[in-house]
Each structure stands twice: as C-alpha cells, then as structure tokens.
C-alpha cells in the first residue's frame, strides 16, 4: 500500500522567524493521520526548522541542491551539506527551476543520482505548459522528462523516489487540472515506470499532484486511484490551510 505524501513547498517565502512560527503551528498534525507530512522551506531555514521539528514525524525537504559534493559553485548548496543536516527529501527539477534557472533533464538526472548517493529522497517534478497541453504534446513532454531524468537510475533506487506531476499552467494560477486529468497523467507516468522498471516498482512508486491544491479541492484529488499525495505551494504557507489539506 502506498502511504500518501503531502509536502509543502514554501518556495521563496517566509523569513526564518515566520517559518518557525508556521512549523510550531503544524506540530502534532502528523499524529492523527496516515499521511507522510513534509515541509520544504528555503535553505536558510533548514537548520532551525529541523531543530524545531525534532520530536515530531514531520519530515524536512530542501527545494533544490547541486549535484557535486563540494567545489567552486558560488551560491550553491551541496548534497553533503544537506545530508549532514539530516534532510529527508529534496525537490528536484521544479518547473520554476527549469524555467528561471536553466534546469534541464540532464541536470535533473545528475541531481537525482547525487541525492540518492547521499541518502536524500528526491521528489522529482515533471509537467507540461499550457501550450504543450493544447497542442496535445503533454504526454510526450512528460515521458521525455521521465526517461531522460531517470536515465541510469536503478530499480532499487526507485523505491526512494517520489514523482510530482505539476502541470505548469496550474501552478499558482488558481486553476487546477481536473482530478480526472491529473489522474490520467499520473496513470500514464506510472505506466512509463512500469515499462522501465516493472510492475512491482510502478505499484510502489508514490506520485503526487501539484498545482493550486487547496483545502476545498484536496478531497477530490486524493480520491483518485493513482494520486498518492500533493505538492502544495501557496496553501502550505498558512498553517490552517495546510493542516486541512493534510487532514483531507
Ligand atoms: P501552488 O500550490 O501555489 O499552485 O504551487 C504548486 C507548486 O509549484 C508546488 O511545488
């Protein structure tokens, strides 16, 4: 059985103080649910948030990382640094990183491999633009992202990976893919994984939906057979909303 995973991607929001206030309010939410809860604050917040959540089951994720262990990469954060801190997850290949910071399927691939080497679980984001969807190219785009992104990744490693399907046109826009559209794409992704890694791995893999997930639409999304959780942006910034989503 796949345990649902709901992760809050704070993006570039909240000061450290504000972030700590938010996680203080979240504490305990994980105790009455079968959902795995993850918060992904900015790098600067990770240490203090980790400390604040130390006696809870809420997991912590970074929003990005470099693939190299260390080196002359001004402004970057390495997997070794995250791993020493005990960071559980890392979001890789978010569409905003692909769009604004030249992230490609090749860099996504390097980052997935590196995260696995350091024992950090990747949440790998894929998704199409509105133009691609309207041109009926969404499946092709997502398939390419998966096949290139996961090149050389072993079957065994897939057990520690989460995929997040985030249609770009639904991020921060208030538009969600209908739960049926999201489920169709997520089944399609599961099928690609089945072809590459076999039925067992594809059935174990958790695939989240992301894009304007809110308290009012989470139930419908989570009721779909293939959707195993949500990657939540805006609504993860308010404790009340994020808790409602977790307790869907
Ligand atoms: P919103 O929930 O704000 O649409 O963001 C989704 C997202 O990009 C999560 O990674």
Boltz pocket constraint, residues with backbone or C-beta under 6 A from the ligand:
constraints:
  - pocket:
      binder: B
      contacts: [[A, 9], [A, 94], [A, 166], [A, 170], [A, 171], [A, 172], [A, 173], [A, 174], [A, 210], [A, 211], [A, 212], [A, 213], [A, 231], [A, 232], [A, 233], [A, 234], [A, 235]]
      max_distance: 6.0
